[in-house]
Amino acid sequence: MQSFLARNGEGKPFVVKMMDAKRAVIYRVLAENPGPYIANVYSVEEIPDSGFIREDKPSQPTNLFMAVTEYAGECTLERYVVQHGGKLGEAEALGICKMLCAALIIPHEIGIVHRDIKPENIMVCLNLTNGKEFIKLIDFGSSKVYDQSRIADTTIVGSYGFQAPESLTSSTDARTDIYSIGCVLRYMLTGAALGQGDERDKVRIGVQEIIDKCTNVNPAFRYQNVDELIKILRHELHEGIINSIPIIREIPGFRTQTPWKMTFATVYYAFMVFWICIAIRGNMLDNGLFCVFFWCFLPLFICGNVGHVYRLVPRGIRENNQLFLVIRVVLAVLCFFIPITVP
């Protein structure tokens, strides 16, 4: 797909992209579903009598299409990171990552997978109203519409250091973009792509867990959609009432602000307080606290990742979501029976 910069009669720049019919479908969908963090697509038109001969299919002339898109400036995320000393602050990097996720919500809902998310395809723009930076995701030339029936993609796309492993062997989907988002986050925080630079670069443990989950080799063990990832990013950015309260934001059950988790956690903590009160009022403090420890506190550590204790579990186990869930449930049930079986 070829692109070039042009200007209208008023001197305003815009980008013209030449493409085949397959890409034109994607750009038309983007034109009908604009978003604040994607370069706007103004129009997509077929070029009359533009049939050209493909080397692989000389008997099937293909018409060209022209898409007119927004010019988002010249400052790529790669250049922006270099201008800021090779690394960005954690809050700024997480904020850019959240905007990137927001840019992909509508395309992913429609079934469009970008497949080439990298710093060069993320433009950093300045909002002249409030003076704040924001991003524009560009270049959907490698994108595809997800097809569940396909076993593998017909073409291999992506860039080294930001390319999901399944793009080389199987069909890609929204989780492929999530892998690339994790790579971009690491790049912003360390100045290096995944697998490059010093792997010992200091990244806060909570943020490192996000990167690790995004870039898991197995797509089933990653965040399954950008909405799920946005919740985690908002938690790390202390956004929202619950996330902004230092103590409550760290309590298991309230971190992602998922309704069913918060309901279960509320009942759980009420049960914990109830047993502590019974132990104190019944002069059974030793036995009561023994029960509370095994019925409440220990299961909380096992299932709630208090203090990021999951980092102590071998990576091969904790990354297997189903296996790790079964292990935690079994251990939690065993904790419940210990006070009953011990004299």
C-alpha positions in Angstrom: 0.0 0.0 0.0 1.5 3.3 -1.1 1.0 6.6 0.8 1.9 10.2 0.1 1.3 13.6 1.6 -0.9 16.1 -0.2 -2.6 19.5 0.6 -6.0 20.9 -0.1 -6.8 24.3 -1.5 -6.4 25.9 1.9 -2.9 24.3 2.4 -4.1 21.8 5.0 -2.1 18.6 4.8 -3.7 15.2 4.5 -2.6 11.7 3.6 -3.6 9.8 0.4 -3.3 6.0 0.5 -3.5 3.7 -2.5 -4.8 0.2 -1.8 -6.6 -2.8 -3.2 -10.3 -3.7 -2.6 -9.5 -5.8 0.5 -7.9 -2.9 2.4 -10.5 -0.4 1.1 -13.2 -2.4 2.9 -11.3 -1.9 6.2 -10.8 1.9 5.6 -14.5 2.3 4.8 -15.4 0.7 8.1 -13.0 3.1 9.8 -14.5 6.0 8.0 -18.0 5.0 9.3 -16.7 4.4 12.9 -14.3 7.3 13.7 -12.6 7.4 17.1 -10.6 10.1 18.9 -7.4 8.1 18.9 -7.4 6.8 15.3 -6.4 9.0 12.3 -9.7 10.0 10.7 -10.6 8.5 7.3 -12.3 11.2 5.3 -13.2 9.2 2.2 -12.5 6.0 0.2 -13.0 6.0 -3.5 -12.4 3.6 -6.3 -10.1 4.8 -9.1 -11.9 4.2 -12.4 -10.1 2.1 -15.0 -7.2 1.6 -12.7 -6.8 -2.2 -13.2 -3.3 -3.3 -12.6 -1.7 -6.7 -13.1 -0.5 -8.7 -10.0 2.5 -10.9 -10.6 1.0 -13.7 -8.7 -2.4 -13.4 -10.5 -1.7 -12.0 -14.0 -5.1 -13.1 -15.3 -7.0 -11.1 -12.7 -6.6 -7.4 -13.1 -7.3 -5.5 -9.8 -8.7 -2.0 -9.4 -7.1 0.5 -7.1 -8.8 2.5 -4.3 -7.8 5.8 -2.8 -8.3 6.6 0.9 -8.0 10.2 2.1 -7.0 10.2 5.8 -6.0 12.7 8.5 -2.4 13.8 8.7 -1.5 13.3 12.3 1.9 15.1 12.3 5.5 13.8 12.2 6.1 12.9 15.9 5.9 9.2 16.2 6.0 7.5 19.6 9.5 6.3 18.8 10.7 9.9 18.2 8.8 11.1 21.3 10.5 8.6 23.6 13.9 9.5 22.2 13.1 13.2 22.7 12.3 12.4 26.4 15.6 10.7 27.2 14.8 7.2 25.9 12.2 6.4 28.5 8.9 7.8 29.7 7.5 8.1 33.2 5.3 5.3 34.4 2.1 7.5 34.5 2.6 8.9 31.0 3.4 5.4 29.6 0.3 3.9 31.2 -1.8 6.8 30.0 -0.6 6.4 26.4 -1.2 2.6 26.7 -4.8 3.3 27.8 -5.4 5.6 24.9 -4.1 2.9 22.6 -6.5 0.4 24.0 -9.4 2.9 23.7 -8.4 3.4 20.0 -8.9 -0.3 19.4 -12.3 -0.8 21.1 -14.5 -0.1 18.1 -12.2 -1.8 15.5 -12.0 -5.0 17.7 -15.8 -5.0 18.2 -16.2 -4.8 14.4 -13.6 -7.6 13.9 -10.7 -5.5 12.6 -7.3 -6.5 13.9 -4.5 -4.0 13.3 -1.6 -6.5 13.4 1.2 -4.0 13.2 1.0 -1.9 16.4 4.5 -0.4 17.0 5.9 3.0 18.1 6.3 4.0 14.4 2.5 3.6 13.9 1.5 5.7 16.9 1.6 9.4 16.5 1.9 11.8 19.5 -0.2 14.9 18.9 -0.8 18.1 21.0 -4.2 19.2 22.0 -4.1 23.0 21.4 -7.1 23.5 23.8 -5.6 22.1 27.0 -1.9 21.6 26.0 -1.9 17.9 26.6 -0.5 15.2 24.4 -2.7 12.4 23.0 -2.1 9.7 20.4 -3.4 8.8 17.0 -3.1 5.2 15.8 -2.3 5.1 12.0 -1.6 2.7 9.2 -4.2 0.0 9.0 -2.5 -1.3 5.8 -1.6 -4.6 7.5 -5.0 -5.0 9.1 -7.5 -7.8 8.5 -11.1 -8.6 9.4 -11.1 -11.6 11.8 -12.3 -14.8 10.3 -12.9 -17.6 12.8 -12.9 -20.2 10.1 -9.3 -19.5 9.1 -6.6 -21.7 10.6 -3.8 -19.3 9.7 -3.4 -15.9 8.1 -2.4 -15.9 4.4 0.3 -13.3 4.9 2.8 -12.7 7.8 2.8 -9.1 9.0 4.1 -7.3 12.0 7.5 -5.9 13.2 10.2 -7.6 15.1 10.0 -6.9 18.8 6.3 -6.1 18.6 5.0 -9.1 16.7 2.9 -11.7 18.4 4.2 -15.2 18.0 0.9 -16.6 16.6 1.1 -14.3 13.6 3.8 -16.6 12.3 1.9 -19.8 12.6 -1.8 -19.4 13.1 -4.8 -17.0 12.8 -4.6 -13.7 14.6 -7.3 -11.9 16.5 -7.7 -9.1 19.0 -5.3 -10.7 21.4 -2.6 -10.3 18.8 -2.9 -6.5 19.2 -2.9 -6.9 23.0 0.5 -8.6 22.7 1.8 -5.7 20.8 0.4 -3.2 23.3 2.4 -5.0 26.0 5.5 -4.7 23.9 4.8 -1.0 23.3 4.4 -0.4 27.1 7.7 -2.1 27.8 9.3 0.0 25.1 8.0 3.2 26.6 9.3 2.3 30.1 12.7 0.9 29.1 13.5 2.2 25.7 13.8 -1.3 24.3 11.5 -3.7 22.6 10.7 -7.1 24.1 13.7 -9.4 23.8 16.0 -6.4 23.3 18.1 -4.3 25.7 18.7 -5.2 29.3 15.9 -7.5 30.5 16.8 -6.4 34.1 15.5 -2.9 33.5 13.6 -1.9 36.6 9.8 -1.8 36.1 7.5 -1.7 39.1 6.2 -5.2 39.8 2.5 -4.3 39.2 3.3 -2.9 35.8 5.6 -5.8 35.0 2.7 -8.2 35.7 0.7 -6.3 33.0 3.5 -6.6 30.5 4.0 -10.3 31.3 0.3 -11.1 30.8 0.0 -9.0 27.6 3.0 -10.7 26.1 2.3 -14.3 27.1 3.1 -16.7 24.3 -0.3 -18.4 24.6 -3.1 -16.0 23.6 -5.5 -17.7 26.0 -3.4 -16.5 28.9 -3.4 -12.9 27.9 -6.0 -10.2 28.6 -8.8 -11.3 26.3 -10.0 -7.9 25.2 -8.9 -4.2 25.5 -11.7 -3.4 27.9 -10.2 -5.9 30.4 -6.8 -4.3 30.0 -8.2 -0.8 30.4 -9.6 -1.7 33.8 -6.1 -2.8 34.9 -4.5 0.3 33.5 -7.0 2.6 35.3 -6.2 0.7 38.5 -2.5 1.4 38.1 -3.2 5.1 37.2 -5.4 5.5 40.3 -8.4 6.6 38.2 -11.9 6.4 39.7 -13.1 6.6 43.3 -12.0 3.2 44.4 -8.7 3.3 42.6 -7.8 6.6 44.1 -8.2 5.4 47.8 -4.8 3.9 48.8 -6.1 1.1 51.0 -9.2 0.0 49.2 -7.6 0.0 45.8 -5.2 -2.8 47.0 -8.0 -5.0 48.5 -8.6 -8.1 46.4 -12.1 -8.0 44.9 -12.1 -4.2 44.4 -9.0 -3.8 42.1 -10.8 -4.2 38.7 -14.1 -2.8 40.0 -16.0 -5.8 38.5 -19.5 -5.9 40.1 -19.6 -9.6 40.9 -16.1 -9.6 42.4 -16.9 -6.6 44.6 -20.2 -8.2 45.7 -18.4 -11.5 46.6 -15.6 -9.6 48.3 -18.1 -7.6 50.4 -19.7 -10.8 51.6 -16.3 -12.4 52.3 -15.0 -9.5 54.4 -18.3 -9.3 56.3 -17.9 -13.1 57.1 -14.3 -12.4 58.3 -15.4 -9.5 60.6 -18.3 -11.7 61.9 -15.9 -14.5 63.0 -13.5 -12.1 64.6 -16.3 -10.5 66.6 -17.5 -14.0 67.7 -14.0 -14.9 68.8 -13.6 -11.8 70.9 -17.1 -11.8 72.5 -17.0 -15.6 73.2 -13.6 -15.4 74.9 -12.3 -17.9 72.2 -9.7 -15.6 70.8 -7.1 -18.3 70.3 -9.4 -20.8 68.6 -11.4 -18.1 66.9 -8.4 -16.5 65.3 -7.1 -19.9 64.3 -10.3 -20.4 62.4 -10.2 -16.9 60.9 -6.7 -17.5 59.7 -7.6 -20.6 57.8 -11.1 -19.6 56.7 -10.3 -16.0 55.8 -6.8 -14.7 55.7 -5.0 -17.7 54.1 -7.6 -18.2 51.3 -7.3 -14.4 50.7 -3.6 -14.7 50.1 -4.1 -17.8 47.9 -6.9 -16.4 45.7 -6.4 -12.7 46.0 -2.7 -12.2 45.1 -2.2 -10.1 48.2 1.2 -8.3 47.9 1.7 -9.9 44.5 2.4 -13.3 46.0 1.7 -14.9 42.6 5.2 -13.8 41.6 6.5 -16.5 43.9 4.7 -19.2 41.9 6.6 -20.7 38.9 5.7 -18.8 35.8 4.7 -22.0 33.9 1.9 -22.6 36.5 0.6 -19.1 37.0 0.4 -18.4 33.3 -1.9 -21.4 32.8 -5.1 -19.7 33.9 -7.3 -22.8 34.2 -4.6 -24.9 36.0 -3.7 -22.1 38.4 -7.4 -21.5 39.2 -8.0 -25.2 40.0 -4.9 -25.2 42.3 -6.0 -22.1 44.1 -9.6 -23.4 44.6 -8.3 -26.7 45.9 -5.9 -25.0 48.4 -8.6 -22.6 49.6 -11.0 -25.6 50.2 -8.3 -27.4 52.1 -7.8 -24.4 54.3 -11.5 -24.4 55.2 -11.3 -28.1 56.4 -8.1 -27.7 58.5 -9.9 -26.1 61.6 -12.5 -28.8 61.4 -10.1 -31.7 61.4 -7.6 -30.3 63.9 -8.6 -31.1 67.5 
